[in-house]
Amino acid sequence: MSNPAASNSKVLDLQPGELVRVRSASEIFATLDERGMLDDLPFMPEMLKYCGRTLPVTQRADATCAGDGIVRMMPDTVHLRNIRCDGSFHDGCQAACLMYWKEAWLERAGDAGKAMPRTLDEREQAFVDETLIPATRVERENEPGPALYRCQATDIKKASRPMRLREVDQYARGLRNWTLPKLVVGLFTQAINEWQAFSRNRLPKRLWIARAERFPFVLGKLEKGTTPKGEPLNLQPGDLVRIKSKREIVATLDKNNRNRALSFDHEMARFCGRTARVRSRVTRLIEEKNGEMIEIKSDCIILDGVVCPSDFHLFCTRGIYHYWREIWLERIDVPEDHVPNAPCVVSRWSRA
């Protein structure tokens, strides 16, 4: 069982830009309960290889989301630079989610000794084999089928609580992650989206603005099942592409803003017209809502550095990769040393 008193004593109130060292496996295991969790957040086997490493804090995870548009609070948790799940203990899930790190699993680099990554001892390996790895699966309740997957992404709701707009202290905390102009623009955008939600739920359609969609408005017009596929590009990692204009992409979307069931999120619109390199083709993902593994048969592309900037999700720090159809992209043949322009600074410390 984890020791709440011990974990509370290790709250560091870390700031973006600080260097931290990931504690040893034995120190981290001492904070976990019999499920391999601290405050309902799993410590995943994919995180073990970072034990003993020194890394910068890029953002606090005070504000996060679970894919439902509700802003959530996850206390005493941060993100470390470029530390994403490789899916190696989750049957090769390719979502590459940014990992959450409880402050109890970290120590300031200046306060720590010169710990280095090391091989697990027999007792630590037993905990991994008997607790952490089995915790990546959960049996279905009262229905047949393969076991479901459990990870940090599937358990965000359990490890956090919803926040309301009137909790004004969240904006002061947000200044540790974001610039003041981003906060101001984000709040103004949220006010627009609150009105849109009110309109959709309370007003007749004739009074809706832009179909009561969230800002920035993405208004697909095709009927479901009629969206085009386009010519296959067979894009591969390293290929350079240009993201088509918003107008071109919207022309491929149905009224739910999807192309062959893949959504074009309004956060993606800011990248239109930019160039980027293909990071990977995605063929399998864990569905956060239910833990099922989704096998993707059609084209689904991740672009290097093109992650959700959270301009329209009240400053969520997850930095989820966007998924792109090939019809939304066009290949560019240029020298390999060409520098793409798609990645953007999503926080004041993203280049720390």
N, C-alpha and C positions, 0 to 999 in steps of 0.2 A: 504493500500500500504506500502511496505517496504521503509525505508528511507536510500538511498544509502550513504549519508554522515554519518549517524549514524553507518551503518555497517562497513564503511571504518575506522571509528575511533576505531573499535573493532578488527582490525587485530592485532594478538598477536605474530605472527612469532614463534609459539610454536615449541619446539624441542622434539624429542622422549625421553621419560623418565620423562618429566615434569608431575606433578600432576595438574589436572584441575577439576573444578566443573562445571557441566552442569547448565546453568542458569535456572531460574524459567520459567514456561510455559508463563507467561505474558511477560517476557523480550524477550523470543524467538519469541512469536507471533508478537511483535512490529517490528521485522526485516523482517517479511514475507509479501508478496504481497497478492492480493485477491485470488490467486491460492494456497496459502500456501507454497510459494517457496521463496528462497533467491538465487539470481544469477542463476535462473532456476533449482536449486536443491531442491527437495521437503523435507520438514520436515514431516516425516511420523508419523502417530498415534502410531506406535510401539515404537517410541522413547520417548514418554511422560513419561514412567515409570522411565526414568533415570534422569529426572529433579531434581536437588538438590543433585545428587550423586557425589562423588569425585572419579575420575578414572585417571589412567595414560595414557598419549599419547604413543602409540606404534610406529606409523609411520605417517609421513606427506603423504598426498595424492597428492603430486605434480605431480607424474606420475601415470597414471591409464590406463585402456583400456576398450573398449566396446565390447569385444569379436570378433573384426574384425582384430586383429593384429596390429592396429595402436595405437601408444603411444599417450596419450592425457594429457594435462595439466589441472589440476583443482586447481586453486589458493585458498589460505586461508582456506584449508580444511585438516582435520586430521582423523585418525582412533584411536579409544579408545579400550583398551584391551578387547578382547572377546565379544564385543558388536555387536551381530549379530541379524538380523531381525528374529522374530519368526513367521512371516506371519499371525499374529492373525487378522489383518485388511485387509488381502489380500487372504481371503478364504483358509487359511492354506497352502500357498506356502511353500515348504520344502527346498528351495535353501539355507536358512540360510546365506544370504549375509552379509558381513561385512559392517556396516553402515558408511556413511560419515557424518562428523560433521564440519560445518562451524565454524570458530573461533569466529564469532559473537554470536554463541550459547553457548560459553564457557567463563570461566574466570579462571585465575590462582588461585589455591587453596589458596596460601598465600595472595592474594589480596582480597579474598572474605570473606564474613561473614560466619557464620555457618548455611548456608541454608540446609534444609533437605527436602526430598521428602514429598509432602503434597497432599491432595485432591484438585482437581480443584475447583475454585469457579464458580458461575453461569455464569459469563461472559466468562470465559475461556472454560467452557464446551460447551457453545453455539458456540464458534469459532471452537472447535473440531467437533461438530455435523454438523455445517453448511458449514465448509470450508475443514478441513483436511480429514474427512472421505469421503465426496463426491469426493475429489481430487484423491482418490485411484482408481477411475473408469473413463473411457473416452468412449464416444459413438463412434461407428464405423461410418466412413464417407461413405455414398452412398452404403452401403451393409448391408444385414440382418445379424443377429447373436447377441449373448450376448455382453454386454459391455466389452471392453478391460480393462486391469489393468494398472495402472500407479504406479511406485515406483522409488526409486533412481536408481535402475539398468536399468530400461527402459529409464531413462532420462539422462544418463551419457553423451551422445553426445551433448545434449542441454546445459548441465552444464559445459562443458569443451571445449577445442580446441585442434586440432591435433598439435603435436610437430614434428619437423624435427630433424634428427640426427645432423645437423650442429648447432643446438641451444646448444652450449657447456655449458651454465650455468646450464642446467638440470643435468649434471654429478656432478657439485659441490653440487647442492641440494641433489642429490642421496646419497652423503656421509653421510647425516644426517640419512638416513634410513639403508644403507647397508655398509658393509666393503669394503675396497679398492680392495682386491682380487676378490670379487664378481663383482664389477664394471668392472675390467679389463677382467675377463673371459666372462662376459656378452657382452661387446663390441666386443671381438674377435668372440664370437658366432654370434652376429648380423652381423658382416662382412661376415661370412660364409653364413648366411641366405639371405643377400642381393645378394650375388652372385648366390645363388640357385634361387631366384626370377628372377634375370636377365636372367639366363639360361632358365628357364621355359617360359619366355615371348619372348626371342630374339633368342635363339639358337635351332638348330635341336635336336631332341631327342637323336641322337647318341652321342652328346657331353654332355649330362646331366650326373651329378654325383648323384648316389643313387636316380634316378627318379626325381631329382630336388626337393626333399623333404627337409623340414627344419631339422636342427640338433637339437637333436641327431636323426639319421635316424630311422624311424619306417616304415617298408616296408611289409605291408600285401600283400598276394598273391592270396587270394580266390576271386571267383566271387561274385558279389553282390547277396544276397539271398541264399547263400550256407554256411554261417558261422554257426558253431555249437552252440548249446545251452548248452550242457553238462548236467550232473546230477544235479538236483535242490538241493541246500544246505539248503534252507529255513532259511537263516541267520537272526538272531534277534539281537537287540541292546544288547551290552555287549559281544557277541561272539568274540572269538579271532581267527584271521585268519592270514595266511601268504599270501602275494602277490606273485604270481608265477613269474618265471623268465621272462625276456623280450622275450627270444626265445619261451617259451611256450605260451605267450600271443599273440605274432605276428602270431603264427600258427593258431589263431582263427579269424584273421582279413581279411577283403576283401581289395581290392586295394585302397580303400579310408580310410583304417585304421579304419574300423568300424566293430563291431560285432552286428548284428541285429539292425543297425542304430545308435548304441551308439559308439561314437568316443573314441579311445584310444589316448589321447593327448600326444605329445612328452614330455611334462612336467611330465607326470606320470611315465616315464621310470625310473627315479631316485629312485622310491620307490620299484622297483622290488626286491624280496627277503626279504623284511622287514615284520615285524609283526605289527598288529594293531587291535584295537577292533572296532566292528561295532558300528557306532553312530546311524544310522537309515536306514530304508528302505524308498526309495523315491517313492511316487505315484503321486505327482502333483507338477508342477513347472510353473512359469510364464516365457514365452519365452521373453527374453529381446528385441529381434528385433521388435516384433509387439504387445507385451502385452497380448497375448493369454495365457490362462491356458492350459497346456499340461497334460493330464491324462496318466500316465505311467502304462501300463498293464504288462510289463515284468519286470524281476529282475533288480533293480537299487539300488546300495548300496553306502552309504557314510561312510567313515572310520574316526574315531575320530582323529583329529589333522592332517589328511592328506589333505593338501590344496596346491594350486598351489604356488610353491616357486618363480616363475617368473625368473627362470634362463635364459629362452629363450624368454621372452617377454619384454625385456628392462626395468626391474625393476618395473613393475606394482605392486601396493600394495594391490590389492583387496583380495588376499588370498581366492580365490574361492575353495570350496570343489570339489574334483574330484569325478566322478561317475564311479562305478565299476560294471561290470557283475560278477555274481557268478562264471562263468567259469574261470575268472582271479584270483580267490581266492581259498584257501583251508582251511578248518576248522582245528584248533589246539586245542586239549583237554589238557589243563594244568591248574594248580591251579589259582584261581581268582586273586591272588596277583601278578601274573606274570606281569612284566613291559614290554609293547610292545616297539619296537624300531623304528616304522615308523615315528612318528612326528620328524621334523627337525627344526632347528633354521632358520627361513626365514628372520630375520632381527637381528640387533645387540640388539634390545630391546624386542624381542619376549618373553623373560622370565622376563621382568620388573615387 
